[in-house]
């Protein structure tokens, strides 16, 4: 079984920030030839983000080639149109109407290739909201995700771009379904996924729980627990450990491991349902016991008793995580501030998929590209002549990455 099952698929990616690049990355990691279309002359604006967004470009654009072209010029649009007959998939995540204004909307490209699958990654699907601009954080608040994440009265966005990435995944799933249908019908189609509806999908269990119980959903820090022991505990020396005891069998092993005979024989704690009613005194009592152990001692005991546990980690811990390092869970990616030559190789998470009995993971074939790095290579492959490409450079339709100077908000 190959770890690059989509080898041979040709994809044009018109994208920025996270949602579109995430979808393109999934296709690229699985072997597709993904050509990232960047606006000339300055390329994807994501390259120059600071703060929280400083890692977006390097994080989501490996295994892609860059074609930097000015789509505001007729020559640029015509160049893209010449590529389309040989392309399998177009994906884009620009605001409503942007691709249409650039002459690269579905209605412009579909007549050039009847088999084309066109993925539009948007803020909203069809409906009253569809022309609104949207962001991951916007829909987290709109959908109730932020309300469920923070303490009561303090809505809080999730600590990663979860909706961008989920929306991208739904888009990829939709494309795979369209490719399957293409095998039967010979006809491509437009597919769309969105931020808002993806965030709403995450609310499914909360909505179902409200319907089942007749009770309002509570924010996660104040939720009605499903398990009595499902909390963060402090350890001796200032560490923290999350411990989840999710069955009565785990409870028996847990109290035996820590020699808690009194709790083991207490009829109030016989089942998870009865333990739930005793949390007010049970959790402080357990915390007092667990504070006698160091982080390492507590981890060892939890592992020995085969219950669910985890240290309270931080992103920086993942660089040295022994499981990730032992299983190709991190891949070497070249990271630079602004996409220039100065930078370093860093381990970033691999796509979390294994293939075959050998359990192969997708890897890195290409580092994140420089702006327009593959202009000539791509256009020659798609049938352009050298003198045509030279003319596009002279007309400033293409970016010459040898000459560009990166300016950044971080300067």
C-alpha positions in Angstrom: 0.0 0.0 0.0 1.4 3.4 -1.0 1.5 6.3 1.3 0.8 8.6 -1.7 -2.5 7.1 -3.0 -3.5 10.4 -4.8 -0.4 10.4 -7.0 -1.3 11.6 -10.5 -4.1 14.0 -9.4 -3.4 17.6 -10.6 -4.7 20.4 -8.4 -4.7 24.2 -8.6 -5.0 25.8 -5.1 -6.1 29.4 -4.9 -5.9 30.0 -1.2 -4.6 31.9 1.9 -4.5 31.6 5.7 -5.6 28.2 6.9 -8.8 26.7 5.4 -7.7 26.4 1.8 -4.1 25.6 2.5 -5.2 22.9 4.9 -7.2 21.2 2.2 -4.4 21.6 -0.3 -2.0 20.1 2.3 -4.1 17.0 2.7 -4.2 16.4 -1.0 -0.5 17.1 -1.3 0.5 14.9 1.6 -1.4 12.1 0.0 0.5 12.4 -3.3 -1.4 14.9 -5.5 0.5 17.5 -7.4 -0.7 20.7 -5.8 0.1 23.9 -7.5 -0.4 26.9 -5.2 -1.5 29.9 -7.2 -0.2 33.0 -5.5 -0.9 36.6 -6.5 1.9 38.4 -8.2 4.0 40.2 -7.3 4.0 39.7 -3.5 2.6 36.2 -3.2 0.2 34.8 -0.5 -0.2 37.5 2.2 -0.1 34.7 4.7 3.6 34.6 4.3 3.9 38.0 6.1 1.6 37.4 9.0 2.9 37.9 12.5 1.8 36.9 16.0 -0.6 34.0 16.1 -0.4 33.6 12.3 3.4 33.6 11.9 3.5 29.8 11.4 0.5 29.5 9.0 2.4 29.5 5.7 5.2 27.1 6.7 2.7 24.9 8.6 0.3 24.3 5.7 2.2 24.7 2.4 4.7 21.9 2.2 4.6 19.4 -0.7 3.2 22.1 -3.0 4.7 24.0 -6.0 4.2 27.8 -6.3 3.0 29.6 -9.4 2.8 33.3 -8.8 0.6 35.1 -11.3 -1.3 38.3 -11.6 -5.0 37.4 -12.0 -6.0 41.0 -12.3 -4.5 41.0 -15.7 -6.2 39.4 -18.7 -3.0 37.6 -19.5 -2.9 36.1 -16.1 -6.4 34.8 -16.4 -5.7 33.4 -19.8 -2.7 31.6 -18.5 -4.8 29.9 -15.8 -7.4 29.0 -18.4 -4.8 27.2 -20.5 -4.0 25.0 -17.5 -7.5 23.9 -16.7 -8.0 21.2 -19.4 -5.2 19.2 -17.7 -6.3 19.8 -14.1 -8.4 17.5 -12.0 -9.3 19.8 -9.1 -9.5 23.5 -8.4 -9.8 24.6 -4.8 -10.3 28.1 -3.4 -11.1 29.8 -0.1 -11.5 33.4 -1.1 -14.4 35.7 -0.1 -17.7 35.4 -2.0 -17.4 36.7 -5.5 -13.5 37.0 -5.6 -12.8 34.1 -7.9 -15.6 35.3 -10.2 -14.1 38.8 -10.4 -10.7 37.2 -11.3 -12.2 35.2 -14.1 -11.6 31.9 -12.3 -15.0 31.1 -10.8 -16.7 27.8 -11.5 -18.7 29.2 -14.4 -15.5 30.4 -16.1 -13.5 27.2 -15.6 -16.1 24.4 -15.9 -16.6 24.9 -19.7 -12.9 24.4 -20.2 -12.9 20.9 -18.6 -16.1 18.9 -18.2 -14.4 16.6 -15.7 -13.3 19.4 -13.4 -14.1 19.1 -9.7 -14.2 22.6 -8.2 -14.0 22.9 -4.4 -15.2 26.3 -2.9 -14.3 26.6 0.8 -16.5 29.4 2.2 -17.7 31.0 5.4 -21.2 29.8 4.8 -23.1 27.4 2.6 -26.1 28.5 0.5 -28.6 30.6 2.5 -29.1 34.1 4.0 -25.6 34.3 5.4 -23.7 33.1 2.3 -22.3 36.5 1.2 -21.0 37.4 4.7 -17.3 37.4 5.3 -16.3 34.9 7.9 -13.3 33.7 9.9 -12.7 30.7 12.1 -13.1 32.8 15.2 -16.2 34.5 14.0 -18.1 31.2 13.5 -16.8 29.8 16.8 -18.7 32.6 18.5 -21.7 32.4 16.2 -22.1 28.7 16.5 -21.8 28.5 20.3 -18.4 26.8 20.2 -16.8 29.7 22.0 -19.6 29.8 24.5 -19.2 26.1 25.3 -15.4 26.4 25.6 -15.0 29.3 28.1 -16.2 29.5 31.7 -19.8 30.8 32.1 -20.0 34.3 30.9 -16.5 34.3 29.3 -16.8 32.8 25.8 -13.4 31.7 24.5 -12.2 30.6 21.1 -10.5 27.2 20.9 -6.7 27.2 21.1 -6.2 26.2 17.5 -7.9 26.9 14.1 -10.1 23.9 14.6 -13.0 25.1 12.4 -10.7 26.1 9.5 -9.1 22.6 9.5 -12.4 20.8 10.0 -14.0 22.7 7.1 -11.0 21.8 5.0 -11.4 18.1 5.9 -15.1 18.2 4.9 -14.1 19.8 1.6 -11.6 17.0 0.9 -14.2 14.4 1.8 -16.7 16.1 -0.6 -14.1 16.1 -3.4 -13.4 12.4 -2.9 -17.1 11.7 -3.2 -17.2 13.9 -6.4 -14.2 12.0 -7.9 -16.0 8.7 -7.2 -19.1 10.0 -8.9 -17.0 11.2 -11.8 -15.9 7.6 -12.3 -19.6 6.7 -13.1 -20.8 9.9 -14.8 -17.7 11.4 -16.5 -18.9 14.8 -15.2 -17.2 17.0 -12.7 -19.1 19.3 -10.4 -18.8 22.2 -7.8 -18.4 21.1 -4.2 -18.5 23.5 -1.2 -17.9 23.2 2.5 -17.9 26.0 5.0 -16.8 27.4 8.4 -20.2 28.0 9.9 -21.8 24.7 9.1 -18.6 22.9 10.2 -18.7 24.7 13.6 -22.4 23.9 13.9 -21.7 20.2 13.2 -19.4 20.3 16.3 -22.4 21.3 18.3 -24.3 18.1 17.4 -23.8 16.3 20.7 -24.7 19.4 22.7 -27.9 19.9 20.8 -28.8 16.2 21.0 -28.1 16.2 24.8 -30.4 19.2 25.2 -33.1 17.3 23.3 -32.5 14.1 25.3 -32.5 15.7 28.8 -34.6 18.8 28.4 -31.8 20.8 30.0 -29.8 23.7 28.6 -26.2 22.9 27.6 -23.6 24.3 30.0 -20.1 25.6 29.0 -17.5 22.9 29.4 -15.9 24.2 32.6 -19.3 24.0 34.2 -20.7 21.0 32.4 -22.7 18.2 34.0 -20.0 15.5 34.0 -20.6 12.1 32.4 -17.9 10.6 34.6 -17.2 11.3 38.3 -13.4 11.3 37.9 -12.6 13.3 34.8 -10.4 16.3 35.9 -7.0 17.9 36.2 -5.2 17.2 39.5 -2.1 18.9 40.9 0.9 16.8 41.8 3.7 17.3 44.3 6.2 19.8 42.9 3.7 21.8 40.9 2.9 19.5 38.0 -0.6 18.7 36.7 -2.2 15.6 35.4 -5.5 14.9 33.8 -7.1 11.7 35.0 -10.2 10.1 33.6 -11.8 7.1 35.3 -14.5 6.2 32.8 -15.7 2.8 34.0 -16.4 0.9 37.2 -13.6 -1.5 36.3 -11.2 1.4 36.0 -12.4 2.7 39.4 -11.5 -0.6 41.1 -8.1 -0.6 39.6 -7.6 3.1 40.5 -8.4 2.8 44.2 -6.4 -0.5 44.4 -3.3 1.2 42.9 -3.4 4.0 45.5 -4.4 1.8 48.4 -7.7 3.6 48.9 -9.6 0.7 50.6 -12.0 3.0 52.4 -13.2 4.5 49.1 -13.3 1.1 47.5 -15.7 -0.2 50.2 -17.9 3.0 50.3 -21.4 2.1 48.9 -21.8 5.7 47.8 -19.0 5.1 45.3 -20.0 1.7 43.9 -20.9 2.9 40.4 -20.1 5.8 38.2 -23.7 7.0 38.5 -23.5 7.1 42.3 -20.0 8.6 42.3 -21.3 11.5 40.2 -23.4 12.5 43.1 -20.4 12.6 45.4 -18.1 14.7 43.4 -18.3 17.7 45.8 -16.3 15.9 48.5 -14.7 13.1 46.4 -12.6 15.2 44.2 -11.0 17.2 47.0 -10.3 14.0 48.9 -8.6 12.5 45.8 -6.7 15.7 45.2 -5.3 15.4 48.8 -4.1 11.9 48.1 -2.6 12.7 44.7 -0.6 15.6 46.0 1.6 13.2 47.8 3.0 12.0 44.5 5.4 13.6 42.1 4.4 14.0 38.4 6.5 11.0 37.4 5.3 8.8 40.2 1.7 9.7 39.4 2.1 9.0 35.7 3.7 5.7 36.5 0.8 4.6 38.8 -1.8 5.7 36.3 -0.1 3.8 33.5 0.2 0.7 35.7 -3.5 0.8 36.6 -4.5 1.2 33.0 -6.7 4.2 33.3 -6.9 7.2 31.0 -4.4 10.0 31.9 -2.3 12.7 30.3 0.1 15.4 31.5 -1.1 18.9 30.9 1.1 19.6 27.9 2.0 22.6 25.9 2.7 22.9 22.1 6.5 23.2 22.8 6.4 19.7 24.4 5.4 18.1 21.1 8.9 18.7 19.5 10.3 16.1 21.9 7.3 13.8 22.4 8.8 10.3 22.4 5.8 8.7 20.7 5.8 11.2 17.8 9.6 10.9 17.4 9.4 7.1 17.4 6.7 6.8 14.8 7.3 9.4 12.1 4.8 11.6 13.7 6.9 14.7 13.0 8.2 15.6 9.6 11.1 18.0 8.9 9.8 21.3 7.4 11.9 24.3 6.6 10.6 27.3 8.7 11.5 30.9 7.8 9.9 34.1 9.1 8.8 35.4 5.7 9.6 32.7 3.1 13.2 33.6 2.5 16.2 31.4 2.4 17.2 32.0 6.1 15.5 29.6 8.4 15.7 26.2 10.0 14.4 22.7 9.7 11.8 21.9 12.3 9.7 18.9 13.2 6.0 19.5 12.5 3.1 17.1 12.8 2.6 14.6 10.0 -0.9 14.0 8.6 -2.4 11.6 11.1 -3.0 8.7 8.7 -1.3 5.3 8.3 -1.4 3.1 5.2 -1.2 -0.6 4.9 0.1 -3.3 7.1 3.5 -1.5 7.1 1.6 1.5 8.6 3.3 4.0 6.4 2.9 7.7 7.1 2.9 10.5 4.4 6.1 12.4 4.3 7.7 15.6 2.9 8.6 15.6 -0.8 8.8 19.4 -1.2 9.5 22.1 1.3 7.2 25.2 1.5 7.9 27.0 -1.8 9.3 30.5 -2.4 7.0 32.9 -4.2 6.7 31.7 -7.8 9.5 29.2 -7.4 8.0 26.8 -9.9 6.6 29.2 -12.5 8.7 28.0 -15.4 8.7 24.4 -14.3 4.9 24.3 -14.1 4.2 26.2 -17.3 6.6 24.1 -19.3 4.8 21.0 -18.1 1.5 22.4 -19.2 2.6 23.1 -22.7 3.9 26.7 -22.6 6.9 27.7 -24.7 10.0 29.3 -23.2 9.4 32.5 -25.1 5.8 32.7 -23.9 7.0 32.4 -20.3 9.6 35.0 -20.8 6.9 37.4 -22.2 4.8 36.8 -19.1 7.7 37.8 -16.9 8.4 40.9 -19.0 4.7 41.9 -18.7 4.9 41.4 -14.9 2.2 38.7 -15.1 4.6 36.3 -13.3 6.7 37.0 -10.1 10.4 36.4 -10.5 11.3 34.9 -7.1 15.0 35.6 -7.6 14.3 39.3 -7.6 11.6 39.7 -5.0 12.3 41.3 -1.6 10.1 40.0 1.3 8.6 42.7 3.4 6.7 41.7 6.5 4.5 43.0 9.2 7.1 41.5 11.6 10.0 43.8 10.4 
